[in-house]
């Protein structure tokens, strides 16, 4: 049976399904290291703009390697065995990477 932490991790990662490109999104100010906020969103179809203060999603705080791991996890339907095979690594190594990522995401979530 799946534990709560794993289920929470899966729910957080479902968002990655919508990511088409894995580009590192800036999440801190290059001048003062303060977390950045989104202040304007624009529709590419009709140019409607929505202004305000919006926090960046938690996954923008992951490295590109971590983002790629999450994407591969989803594309492999959560099969760590399949991921280990594709990556040429042992199952325990991939499992440890997942556990580290879960810990990191929980820490980032608790700091928000």
C-alpha positions in Angstrom: 0.0 0.0 0.0 1.2 3.5 -0.8 2.1 5.8 2.1 0.8 9.3 2.5 4.2 11.0 1.6 4.3 9.1 -1.7 0.7 10.0 -2.6 1.4 13.7 -1.8 4.5 13.5 -4.0 2.5 12.0 -6.9 -0.2 14.7 -6.6 2.4 17.5 -6.7 4.1 15.9 -9.7 0.9 15.6 -11.8 1.4 19.3 -12.7 4.5 18.3 -14.6 2.4 16.6 -17.2 1.7 20.0 -18.6 5.3 21.0 -18.9 6.6 20.8 -22.5 10.1 22.2 -22.2 12.5 21.7 -19.3 14.0 25.2 -19.0 15.2 26.4 -15.7 12.7 29.1 -14.6 14.3 31.9 -12.5 13.0 31.8 -8.9 15.2 34.2 -7.0 16.2 37.8 -7.7 19.7 38.0 -9.3 20.4 41.2 -7.3 19.3 40.3 -3.7 18.4 36.6 -3.7 14.7 37.2 -2.7 12.1 34.9 -4.0 10.6 36.2 -7.2 6.9 36.7 -7.7 5.0 36.7 -11.0 3.4 40.1 -11.5 1.7 39.8 -14.9 0.3 37.0 -17.1 -0.6 37.6 -20.7 -2.8 35.5 -23.0 -0.9 34.7 -26.2 -4.1 34.6 -28.2 -5.9 37.8 -27.3 -3.2 39.7 -25.3 -5.5 39.9 -22.2 -3.3 40.7 -19.2 -3.8 39.7 -15.6 -1.8 41.7 -13.0 -1.1 40.9 -9.4 1.3 39.1 -7.1 1.5 35.4 -7.8 4.0 33.0 -6.2 6.1 30.8 -8.5 5.2 27.1 -8.4 7.3 25.0 -6.0 8.8 22.9 -8.8 10.6 26.0 -10.2 12.9 25.6 -7.2 14.1 22.2 -8.4 17.2 21.8 -10.5 16.9 20.9 -14.1 18.1 17.4 -13.3 15.4 17.0 -10.6 12.8 18.3 -12.9 13.9 15.8 -15.6 13.7 13.0 -12.9 10.1 14.0 -12.1 9.1 14.1 -15.7 10.7 10.6 -16.3 8.9 9.3 -13.2 5.6 10.4 -14.6 6.2 9.2 -18.1 7.1 5.8 -16.6 3.9 5.7 -14.7 5.8 5.8 -11.4 7.7 2.6 -12.2 11.1 3.0 -10.5 12.0 -0.4 -11.9 11.6 0.9 -15.4 13.4 4.1 -14.6 16.3 2.2 -13.1 16.5 0.1 -16.3 16.5 3.2 -18.5 19.0 5.1 -16.4 21.3 2.1 -16.1 21.2 2.4 -12.3 20.1 0.1 -9.5 16.5 0.3 -8.1 17.8 1.3 -4.7 19.7 4.2 -6.2 16.7 5.5 -8.1 14.5 4.9 -4.9 17.0 7.0 -2.9 16.9 9.8 -5.4 13.1 9.8 -5.2 13.2 9.9 -1.4 15.6 12.8 -1.5 13.4 14.6 -3.9 10.3 14.0 -1.7 12.2 15.4 1.3 13.3 18.4 -0.7 9.8 19.2 -1.9 8.3 18.8 1.6 11.0 21.1 2.9 10.2 23.7 0.2 6.5 23.4 0.9 7.0 23.9 4.6 9.1 27.0 4.0 6.4 28.7 1.9 
